[in-house]
Amino acid sequence: MLRRLLLRQARRRHCSSSFSSALPLSSPTFAVFGANTGVGKTLVSAGLAASLLRSHAASPSAVLYLKPLQTGFPADSDAGFLYRRVPALVRPSHAAHLVASIDTLSPAPSVETPSPSREEAAFSYDGEGKAARKLLACRTLYAWREAVSPHLAAEREGMTVEDAHVRSLLAACLAEGENLGKGEGDVWKLVETAGGVASPGPSGTLQCDLYRHFRLPTILVGDGCLGGISGTLSAYETLLLRGYDVSAVILEDCGLSNDKFLLSYLRNRVPVLVLPPIPEDSSDDLTDWFSESSSVFGLLEDALRSFHLKRIQRLNSMQRKTKDLLWWPFTQHNLVPVDCVTVIDSRCGESFSAYKVKDNKMMMIPQFDACASWWTQGPDSKLQIELARDMGYAAARYGHVMFPENAHEPALRCAELLLGGIGKDWASRVYYSDNGSTAIEIALKMAFRKFSLDHGILLDSDKSITNERNIQLKVLALKGSYHGDTLGAMEAQAPSAYTSFLQQPWYSGRGLFLDPPTVFIRNGTCALSLPPSIQNCHLSPGDKCFPSLAEVFCNSRDSSAAADLYSTYISQQLSEYSVSSNTEHIAALIIEPVIQGAGGMHMIDPLFQRVLVHECRDRKIPVIFDEVFTGFWRLGVESASELLGCLPDVACYAKLMTGGIVPLAATVTTEAVFEAFKSDSKLTALLHGHSYTAHAMGCSAAVKAIQWFRDPSTNSNLDFDRMKLKELWDGTLVNQLSSLPNVKRVVSLGTLCAIELQAEGSDAGYASLYARSLIQQLREEDDIYVRPLGNVIYLMCGPCTTRDVCTEQLSKVYRRISHFNPIH
């Protein structure tokens, strides 16, 4: 019955497509990893279990031992070893009653299992006082007959197991294990892996990666034999590289004093414990060895208790300490109660692991990161590990090296990939910086210099300024745009909440800001909305409604009435501006291609932006694409210029360029722009830079991310023939969302799906708190971490996120919005 229940729970979790099981933290749970096979993991598990059950205290009342993968079964059964040996090792000094059980949940067809496969035995121990109730549950999750690595056994015996199934069944067992103690005390849970830290699981995934979703605190069983120091430290570093916490290292004394070196090397980092030599006589039942080792296991138990207690204390204090010590960006602290602070313990792929206390139970709960951590995140769990590895290599090889007049491989390789990808056929130079806002300021400097040279403001001979005092260079930009937080970048955007006197008292708005037409889905129809400044009397219904989003991007619209309307409007605005001032020049066009991010996730009509670019080209106004948000597959293509059907002179990239794992930005430009800075004087060079320009770790991360996203062998979402992402958001569900009465518009493109709620007055716009209760429900009840833009809710995934995961999250949002009734 228990087996059927656990397998059914695991199947339900697996069918949900994303790993979303909460991990209880009320009682300690540890993973037992080994530096290699045969180092004594099972002996450590047995000795620790006996030490825990020997305790006079009610806690722990139970020990759950889980062996997810077992080969050589049933002749070799680690769960069977604990089931047989631990009761004889307990021997408490007080009265106790122990019930031990063993179960095998999913054996391979080749395994000859005893009938029944579940056994149970009871043991009573004499002593003083009322008998304490104790329980030992030993479970094998998957078992194969041949004594080889799980990936070989699975292949040879015809029982392959997906990683998701292993994780789901393990999660079900860990959750069910909370009930073993029946409320009488803690339930300690031990998860013993197979082989070494990097031994493959049944699918071939390394076990340190297979179990990373749980990030269980780890007991590392080291190797005391010759060469064991190297193997133990390699295993230790491998675990750290993947974000595990190693709570203790324990190893056998093989007479080589390995423990002394490890204790010295790992001093102040992790406790190192040494066990007496293990008898080599196979007939020895190890009773004496366990007796001699009992004090060591007692120390291990104390170390684990201390680790667990400190971890819980720290997690419980983080909300209050964060409120008292930190200053969040874009956040009004008065609106964030202490208990609404999200404590993020780690992330794995698309999900946070967030610490929560629900119904007085401490839990680690996966939350889908629906804002892609401020639009930076793209890695799945596999890429996350690859990025960590490459960055570690770069840090160890380079640290940081200064960049002017120097070369290093990560910077050069990254530049080659940028120019062969997003810059192909137009760009020839890459200028590195550290964040998107700075990349924009660099782009503005580039564009202004090129404009000045082309329009005779600079003398070509030495690039001196002809009449400096009477010249003001400004930008052409769109209302609702946002190009960064630094003062110069803010000058290149229209007035908004971000540029108010409260935020930027120096703001003057150095530009001409046009009102753009937008495109969105409403009632299942893709519609065009024109601003009041653009007269629409000449547009037919066919020009304002589209059967699909693909029609919006179609180049055939270039000869439409809408194109003529846009051209007339833009020309008129530019002409009026140039007549009004002889000293002010529109010296650069800067746009966020297709989607305005921080401005509210508005889709600008690509035809309008295409016409805008052509009009600026005719006037020799350099064109800047701000692709900090839109670049690297965020909109379903590597560069949004592919959607617009036109190219810039300068483009800015950041965020997804490194997979979001480390800050790095690049301003990419043409050779003509570069030539505008060349002369024999250093004063004409681009005098802009950062200490961490072209940081080797950032460039290495970018190289890996760029290659990963555009390779169909690593990104299954990529339609390689068209070099576009497949549709990630279910079209039917998107249309249903757009038809809800409390939804104003929906924008769905690439990895983005944005929903604007119907709201008026103070309930609309960036300052709106209209969706506050909805956001709280999505976070607390649906395990989706959402951070809105006022009354705009959006979901954002990564380029590698599966369609099933996207559908799952969008379905949750649809259910919530369909029942949303804001309380004022």
Rosetta blueprint (number, residue, H / E / L):
1 M L
2 L H
3 R H
4 R H
5 L H
6 L H
7 L H
8 R H
9 Q H
10 A H
11 R H
12 R H
13 R H
14 H H
15 C H
16 S L
17 S L
18 S L
19 F L
20 S L
21 S L
22 A L
23 L E
24 P E
25 L L
26 S L
27 S L
28 P L
29 T E
30 F E
31 A E
32 V E
33 F E
34 G E
35 A L
36 N L
37 T L
38 G L
39 V L
40 G L
41 K H
42 T H
43 L H
44 V H
45 S H
46 A H
47 G H
48 L H
49 A H
50 A H
51 S H
52 L H
53 L H
54 R H
55 S L
56 H L
57 A L
58 A L
59 S L
60 P L
61 S L
62 A E
63 V E
64 L E
65 Y E
66 L E
67 K E
68 P E
69 L E
70 Q E
71 T L
72 G L
73 F L
74 P L
75 A L
76 D L
77 S L
78 D H
79 A H
80 G H
81 F H
82 L H
83 Y H
84 R H
85 R H
86 V H
87 P H
88 A H
89 L H
90 V H
91 R L
92 P L
93 S L
94 H E
95 A E
96 A E
97 H E
98 L E
99 V E
100 A E
101 S E
102 I E
103 D E
104 T E
105 L E
106 S E
107 P E
108 A L
109 P L
110 S L
111 V L
112 E L
113 T L
114 P L
115 S L
116 P L
117 S L
118 R L
119 E E
120 E E
121 A E
122 A E
123 F E
124 S E
125 Y E
126 D L
127 G L
128 E E
129 G E
130 K E
131 A E
132 A E
133 R E
134 K E
135 L E
136 L E
137 A E
138 C E
139 R E
140 T E
141 L E
142 Y E
143 A E
144 W L
145 R L
146 E L
147 A L
148 V L
149 S L
150 P H
151 H H
152 L H
153 A H
154 A H
155 E H
156 R H
157 E L
158 G L
159 M L
160 T L
161 V L
162 E L
163 D H
164 A H
165 H H
166 V H
167 R H
168 S H
169 L H
170 L H
171 A H
172 A H
173 C H
174 L H
175 A H
176 E H
177 G H
178 E L
179 N L
180 L L
181 G L
182 K L
183 G L
184 E L
185 G L
186 D L
187 V E
188 W E
189 K E
190 L E
191 V E
192 E E
193 T L
194 A L
195 G L
196 G L
197 V L
198 A L
199 S L
200 P E
201 G L
202 P L
203 S L
204 G L
205 T L
206 L E
207 Q H
208 C H
209 D H
210 L H
211 Y L
212 R L
213 H L
214 F L
215 R L
216 L L
217 P L
218 T E
219 I E
220 L E
221 V E
222 G L
223 D L
224 G L
225 C L
226 L L
227 G L
228 G H
229 I H
230 S H
231 G H
232 T H
233 L H
234 S H
235 A H
236 Y H
237 E H
238 T H
239 L H
240 L H
241 L H
242 R L
243 G L
244 Y L
245 D L
246 V E
247 S E
248 A E
249 V E
250 I E
251 L E
252 E E
253 D L
254 C L
255 G L
256 L L
257 S L
258 N H
259 D H
260 K H
261 F H
262 L H
263 L H
264 S H
265 Y H
266 L L
267 R L
268 N L
269 R L
270 V L
271 P L
272 V E
273 L E
274 V E
275 L E
276 P L
277 P L
278 I L
279 P L
280 E L
281 D L
282 S L
283 S L
284 D L
285 D L
286 L L
287 T H
288 D H
289 W H
290 F H
291 S H
292 E H
293 S H
294 S H
295 S H
296 V H
297 F H
298 G H
299 L H
300 L H
301 E H
302 D H
303 A H
304 L H
305 R H
306 S H
307 F H
308 H H
309 L H
310 K H
311 R H
312 I H
313 Q H
314 R H
315 L H
316 N H
317 S H
318 M H
319 Q H
320 R H
321 K H
322 T H
323 K H
324 D H
325 L H
326 L L
327 W L
328 W L
329 P L
330 F L
331 T L
332 Q L
333 H H
334 N H
335 L H
336 V L
337 P L
338 V H
339 D H
340 C H
341 V L
342 T L
343 V E
344 I E
345 D E
346 S E
347 R E
348 C E
349 G L
350 E L
351 S E
352 F E
353 S E
354 A E
355 Y E
356 K E
357 V E
358 K E
359 D L
360 N L
361 K E
362 M E
363 M E
364 M E
365 I E
366 P E
367 Q E
368 F E
369 D E
370 A L
371 C E
372 A H
373 S H
374 W H
375 W H
376 T L
377 Q L
378 G L
379 P L
380 D L
381 S H
382 K H
383 L H
384 Q H
385 I H
386 E H
387 L H
388 A H
389 R H
390 D H
391 M H
392 G H
393 Y H
394 A H
395 A H
396 A H
397 R H
398 Y H
399 G L
400 H L
401 V L
402 M L
403 F L
404 P L
405 E L
406 N L
407 A L
408 H L
409 E H
410 P H
411 A H
412 L H
413 R H
414 C H
415 A H
416 E H
417 L H
418 L H
419 L H
420 G H
421 G L
422 I L
423 G L
424 K L
425 D L
426 W L
427 A L
428 S L
429 R E
430 V E
431 Y E
432 Y E
433 S E
434 D L
435 N L
436 G H
437 S H
438 T H
439 A H
440 I H
441 E H
442 I H
443 A H
444 L H
445 K H
446 M H
447 A H
448 F H
449 R H
450 K H
451 F H
452 S H
453 L H
454 D H
455 H L
456 G L
457 I L
458 L E
459 L L
460 D L
461 S L
462 D L
463 K L
464 S L
465 I E
466 T L
467 N L
468 E H
469 R H
470 N H
471 I L
472 Q E
473 L E
474 K E
475 V E
476 L E
477 A E
478 L E
479 K L
480 G L
481 S L
482 Y L
483 H L
484 G L
485 D L
486 T L
487 L H
488 G H
489 A H
490 M H
491 E H
492 A L
493 Q L
494 A L
495 P L
496 S L
497 A H
498 Y H
499 T H
500 S L
501 F L
502 L L
503 Q L
504 Q L
505 P L
506 W L
507 Y L
508 S L
509 G L
510 R L
511 G E
512 L E
513 F E
514 L E
515 D L
516 P L
517 P L
518 T E
519 V E
520 F E
521 I E
522 R E
523 N L
524 G L
525 T E
526 C E
527 A E
528 L E
529 S E
530 L L
531 P L
532 P L
533 S L
534 I L
535 Q L
536 N L
537 C L
538 H L
539 L L
540 S L
541 P H
542 G H
543 D H
544 K H
545 C E
546 F E
547 P L
548 S L
549 L H
550 A H
551 E H
552 V H
553 F L
554 C L
555 N H
556 S H
557 R H
558 D H
559 S H
560 S L
561 A H
562 A H
563 A H
564 D H
565 L H
566 Y H
567 S H
568 T H
569 Y H
570 I H
571 S H
572 Q H
573 Q H
574 L H
575 S H
576 E H
577 Y H
578 S H
579 V H
580 S H
581 S L
582 N L
583 T L
584 E E
585 H E
586 I E
587 A E
588 A E
589 L E
590 I E
591 I E
592 E L
593 P L
594 V L
595 I E
596 Q E
597 G L
598 A L
599 G L
600 G L
601 M L
602 H E
603 M E
604 I E
605 D L
606 P H
607 L H
608 F H
609 Q H
610 R H
611 V H
612 L H
613 V H
614 H H
615 E H
616 C H
617 R H
618 D H
619 R L
620 K L
621 I L
622 P L
623 V E
624 I E
625 F E
626 D E
627 E L
628 V L
629 F L
630 T L
631 G L
632 F L
633 W L
634 R L
635 L L
636 G L
637 V L
638 E L
639 S L
640 A L
641 S H
642 E H
643 L H
644 L H
645 G L
646 C L
647 L L
648 P L
649 D L
650 V E
651 A E
652 C E
653 Y E
654 A L
655 K H
656 L H
657 M H
658 T H
659 G L
660 G L
661 I L
662 V L
663 P L
664 L L
665 A E
666 A E
667 T E
668 V E
669 T E
670 T L
671 E H
672 A H
673 V H
674 F H
675 E H
676 A L
677 F L
678 K L
679 S L
680 D L
681 S L
682 K H
683 L H
684 T H
685 A L
686 L L
687 L L
688 H L
689 G L
690 H L
691 S L
692 Y L
693 T L
694 A L
695 H L
696 A H
697 M H
698 G H
699 C H
700 S H
701 A H
702 A H
703 V H
704 K H
705 A H
706 I H
707 Q H
708 W H
709 F H
710 R L
711 D L
712 P L
713 S L
714 T L
715 N L
716 S L
717 N L
718 L E
719 D E
720 F L
721 D L
722 R L
723 M L
724 K E
725 L E
726 K L
727 E L
728 L L
729 W L
730 D L
731 G H
732 T H
733 L H
734 V H
735 N H
736 Q H
737 L H
738 S H
739 S L
740 L L
741 P L
742 N L
743 V E
744 K E
745 R E
746 V E
747 V E
748 S E
749 L E
750 G L
751 T L
752 L E
753 C E
754 A E
755 I E
756 E E
757 L E
758 Q L
759 A L
760 E L
761 G H
762 S H
763 D H
764 A L
765 G L
766 Y L
767 A L
768 S L
769 L L
770 Y L
771 A L
772 R H
773 S H
774 L H
775 I H
776 Q H
777 Q H
778 L H
779 R H
780 E H
781 E L
782 D L
783 D L
784 I E
785 Y E
786 V L
787 R L
788 P L
789 L E
790 G L
791 N L
792 V E
793 I E
794 Y E
795 L E
796 M E
797 C L
798 G L
799 P L
800 C L
801 T L
802 T L
803 R H
804 D H
805 V H
806 C H
807 T H
808 E H
809 Q H
810 L H
811 S H
812 K H
813 V H
814 Y H
815 R H
816 R H
817 I H
818 S H
819 H L
820 F L
821 N L
822 P L
823 I L
824 H L
